[in-house]
């Protein structure tokens, strides 16, 4: 199948071809026709399979078809794309810019972290497509800087995260600002049963697209588990990086403090490393990402926030220094490698405290992850498991609450933000603050029908992923 068989305009096809794409991926083949029919959609596909183009291309097609009448005068926001993190918002904005190169459409990316005033100025000029994090969008709406009453299409990217309890209160407030009649598109790599039930309340007679089995990892990723004592994890990681001469490794920890500490230890071992998480300044985050992509550092140590926005071409290695509390987060973490037909390696360093977490992950994957024993690093059988509380393993000291799942909300103060017009390429370096997420099941009754969101719901603190 080719892109020109999907009902896209010549201008969009020209832009797609200039990006080097010749044939649609399976998720694009299935999702694009459904969106062009105007139907609500719940779409699930592994990371790195082209989900973003699966909604941006048909949205651009639909808006451009009726867009000429809107060129004169102030443009209302007609497509709203919500994401949980700033990095992901910027990434989507860049894609919108690339694919709309030959269209008379305006787009803007807005998120927290820098001044709100430039965003307000750009919105006054009129925007067709708005890519936003929920908290910053509500800030703009509160200041009457954005009118959402003409939105025709709502997209929730990483919908499972957007509908969990870390974001649901802000999502409900956004829904209350939108017209009842609109098209809703939900895209994610994973959908738990609870989130699927909640999403069903938002959609009307939706189509469902599922590429590969739900909640699975890409077959391009070689997964393995290394059992090792907690106190020897850093030693083993340093040895693997050194002996394997790994030049680009993404390492995941549960906590912000743990990420900082591990990066410091790796640097002491002579392995250049930096940490990235919601408490890092925008400048530090920008430098860390740029250095990692350019080869200035070998290791980027990240909390789960990075699993929902980092897009690094041909990343060869992902290491779970600590397993996530939520099994679906494992799929998102390792999905940073093995993207777009490339192969990758995902290694998990598992101590006795994490055996239950590993069983939960394997239950989700419906397979056992291969075990690899490294001589000299066999676990001490006399060590007893300690409970993992709020994302911390017992005895780890003052680790911060886990980001993304299981912890208490951090309550970090909300920051202002400077979105970038996606025509300028977006801003991939804005700071995101990860949400601390209660169990997914607790969200089951929080959904709102698309015409009946509760505008009077009490405003919660912003999820720190924005």
N, C-alpha and C positions, 0 to 999 in steps of 0.2 A: 504494500500500500504506500502511496505517496501523499505528501501534504496537500497537493492540489485536488485530491479526491475527497477532502474533508469539508469542502464548502467555504474555504478561506479566500479572501480577496487577493488580487494580484499584488497589491501593495504589501500585505502581510507576508505573502509567500516570498516576495523579494527580500524582505528583511530577514525572514527565517533562513533563506539560502545564504545570505551574507554572514550569518552566524555559523555557517558550516554544517547545517543540518539538512539531510537529504530525505530521510524517511522518519515518520512518526514512531514513537515508542508504543508499546502495548497500552499503557495508560492513556496516552494521547489519542490513539485510535479509538478507544472506547469512550473516553470522556468528552472529547470535543463535539461529536455529533449530538450527544445528549444535551450539552449546554446550549448548543445552537437551536435545539428544539424548544428552549425556554423552560425546561423541567428542572425541578430541584434535584440535587445530586449528592450522594454520599460516596466518595471515592477513596479507595485504599490501595496504596502501592508502596513498595519498598523505596527507601531514600535513594537518590541518584538515578531515578528512572524517568525523570522528566515531568513530575507532577506539576511544577510551576507553569510550564508551557501548556499543560493540560487545561488550566483555567484561564491563563492570561490571553492565549490566542483566541479562543471563542469569545471572551469578554470584549476584546478589542474589535473583533468582527461585528459583534452586535451593536456596540456603541458607535462605530464608524458608519454603520449602515444608516443610522438616524442622526448622525452627529452634525451634518452641515447646517442644519437649522439652528444649532446652538452656537455657531461661531460668533455671531454678533451678540453683543451684550454679555452680561455676566453668566458664566457657565455654572450650573448646579452640579454638585457631586452626584454622578449617576452610577458609579461602581465603587463600592467600599470593600477593601481587602484588609482584614484584620489578622495580625500575627502576634505571637506571644513575646517575641524578642526584637530588639533593634536591629541586630545583624540580619535576621531573616527579612525584616521589613526592607532594609536597604538592598538586600539581594533581589527581592521581588521587584523593587523599584527599578533596578538596573535592567532586569528582564523586560519590564514594561517599556522602558525607554528604547531598548534595542528592537523590540518587535513592532513598536509604533512609530518607527523612524520616518515612515512615509505617510503617516496618518495625521489628520488635523485634530489631534487630541492632546489635551494637557494632563499631566500627572504630577503628583507630589507625594513625597514620603515624609511622614511626621512621626517623631518618637521623642522620648524624654532624654535628658542629659545635657542639653544646651539651651540657649535662649528660645523662648516661645515666639518672640516678636517677629523674626523673619518668616516663620510659618504663617503667622496671621497676615502679613503683608502679601505673601504669595497666594493665599486663599482668597484675598480680595479681588485678585485678577481673574478668578474663576478656574475651577479644576474639574475635569471629567472623571478622573480615576484617582482615588485617594487610598494610599497604602499607609496603615497606621497601627500603632500599638493602642490598646483600649484606653489606658489611663491618659495618655496625651490627647487622644481624640476627645475624651470627656472634658479635659481642661479647655480645649479650644471651643467646644460646644458651650461650656459654661460662660465663656467670654463672648458668646455670640459671633465667633469668628468663622464658624462653619455651619451650613444648613444641610441637614441630612434628610429633609422631607421629600426629596426627589430621587432618592437612591432606588435604582432599578434592580441592581444585582449586589448581593452580599456574599462575600467569600470569607470563610474561616479556614485559614491555612494552619496546619498542625492542630486540627480541630479537637483532637483528644485533649490536648493541653488547654485549649481555649475554653472547653466546657467543664474542666475540673473545678474544684472549689477554690483554687487560687485565682481564677479569673471570672467565675460565673457571675458574681455580683456586678462587675463592670460590664460584662457582656449583656446582662439583663437591662442595664441602664441604657446601653447603646441601642438595643432592640426597641426600647420604648420610644426612641427618637426617629425610628425608621417608618416608612409607610407600610401598612399591613400587606399590601400587594407588592410582592417583589420575588425575585428568584434567589434561592439560597443554595450555595455550593459549599460542601464540607470536604476538605482534603486532608489526609493524614497517612502516615506510614502504619499507624496502629490504631485500633479501636477496641477498647475493652467492651464487654457486654453491657456494663453499666453506662458507659459513654454512648454506646449505640442506642440504648433505650432513651437516654436524655436527648440525643440528637434527633431521634424520631419525633419528639414533640415540637421541634423547631421547623421540621420539613413538612411539606404537603405532597403526598403521593410521590415520594422521591424515587428516582432510579438509583440503583446500586451498582457500582463498578468495583471489582476486586481483582487486582492483578497479582497473581501468586497467592498462596494461602495466607490468610490473615495472621498478622503478628509474627512473620518469619523474617529471617535475615537473608540477605542476598547470597545466592550460591557462589558468587564470585569471592566471598570472604572465607578464608581459611581460619576457623575458630579453634582455640585450644585452651585448656585449663592447666595451670601449674599450681599444685598444692605446695604451700610454703608457710612457715611461721610468720606471724605478723611482724615481728621484730626484724626479720630478714628480707622483707619485701624490697626495701630500697636497695639493699646489697645485690639482690638478684636482678632487679631492674637495671641497675648500673652495669652489671656484667653482661646482660643480654644486649644492651645498647652498644657497649664497647666491643664485645667479641663479634657481634653481627655487623659492626660498623654502620649502624642505623643512623641516617642523617636527618630523618624527619619522623617524629613519633608524637602522637597525640595521646596523653595520659589522663585518665579520669580519676578524680577523687570525690569523696562525698561532701567534703566541707571546704569552705573558703580558707580557713586556717590550715587545713591539711594540704591544700594546693600550694599555698605560700611556703609551708615548711618543706614540702618535697622538692619544690623548685630550688630552694636554698641548698638543700643537701646535694642535689644533683650538680649544682654549680661547684660545690666544694669537691665533688668527685671529678671535676674537670669536664663535665658534660654541660654545655650551654643550655640553659632552660629559663623559662619565664612562666608565670602563672596568669590565668585570666579568669575573672569571676565578677560578680555584680558589685563588689566593693572596690574594685580597681577604678582609678580615675580614667576618664576618657582618653587622655594622652597616653597613659600606661597601656591601656588596652589596645589602642591604635598601634603603638610601637611593637607590642608583643605579637600581634597578628601579622603585621608587615614583616617583622624579622623572621617569623616562622615560615611564612610563604616564600620569602627571599633566600632562606638558608642562613640567616644571621644567627639563629639559634636552632638547636637540634630537637629540643623537647618543648612542647607546649603542655603545661599542666592545667587542666580545666575542670570546673564543676559541670553539672549536667546542663546548665544553661547553654553551653557551647554545642551540645548535641542537637540543638534546634536552630542552628543558623550558620555554622561554619561550613563553607564550601571550598575545599582545597583540592585542586586537581591532582589526581593520582597519588593521594596520600597512602603510603605503603603500610604503615603500622598504627594500630590503636591498641592501647593497653588499659585494661581495667585494673588500676592499682587497688581499688576497692570496688566491690560489686554494688550496683544500685539497689535501693530498697524496693523499687517498683520494677517488676520484670520487663515491662514495655520499654523502660528507659534503656535497658541493655540493647534492644534492637536499634534505638535511635543513636546510641553511642557508637556501636560498631558500624553503623551505616555511614559514618564519615569516611570509611574506606570501602574499596570495592565498588566505586561509583562509575556509572556510564561505561559499563563493559570492562573496566579495569579490575585487576585482581588486588586483593589486600589481605592483610593478616590482622586478626584480632585475638589478643592474648589476655587471659584473666588470671591474676595472681590471687589465689583464694586461700585464706587461712581458716582455721577451725571455726571461728566465729561466723563465717559466711557460708557454711555448708547448706543451711536452709535456704538462703538466698539463691544459691546455685540450683538447688532442686526446684525452686519456684520458676527460675528462668528456663530450665530444661523442660518443665511442664508446659510452659508457654510455647516453647519452640517445638515441642513434641519430638524431641530427640535428645540424646546425650551428647554433650560437647566433649570431644576427645581429650583424654588426659595425657599429659606428657610429664614424665618424671626426670628431673635434672639431678644428676649425681652431686652429692654434697649439700643439697637443699631439701632433703627429705624432712617432712614435718616431725616434730617431737611428739610422739603419741601420748606423752604424759600431760601435755597442755590441755586444759579444759576450756570449752567454749565460754565466752563472755557475751552477755547480751549487747545488742546494738541498739542504743537509745537515741532518738532524735538524730539519726544519721551518724552517730559516733560509736565506735567500738569501745567497750569498757576499758578504762585505763589509759585512754588516749589524751586525757587532760582537757584542755579548754577548746576543743573543736567547736566550730560554729554549727548551728542547726543545719541539717542537710538541706540543700537546695533542690527543689523539684518534687520532693516527695517526703512524707513522713515527718517532717520537722514542724516547728511552730513558725508562724509567719514572722519574718524578721522585723517588720515595722520600720524599715528604713525610710527616711523622709523622701517624699517624692521630689524629683528634680525637674527642672524645666527642660525643654528639648528643642533642638533646631533641626527640623526635617530638611531634607535636601530635595529640590525638585528633581524628579527622576530623570528629567532631560539632562541634568548635569551629572548623571551617573550615580545618584544616591550617596549615602554616607555609610560605608560598611564598618565604620569604626565606633559608632556611637555606643555608649555604655548601656548594657542591659542589666536589669536586676532580676534574678531568678525568683520564681514563686515558690514558697514553701507550701507543700500540698498535702492536705489530709488524704485519707483513703479515697479512691475513686468512687467507691460505692456510696459515700456520703453525699455525692452530687446527684444521686438518682432522682431526687424529687425537686431539684432546683431549676429545672428547665422551664422555659416560657414558650408558649406557642408564638408563632411569628407575629400574630396580630394581637397578642395579649401580654406582652412583657410588662412586668410590674415597675412602673416608673417611680413608685414610692419606696422601693427597696432602699434600705439604709446603705449609704455608700461605705464600702469597706476600704481599708488601706489598699493602695495600689500593689498588685503583685510585683515583686522585685525584679521580674524578668524584663521590665520595660526600660 
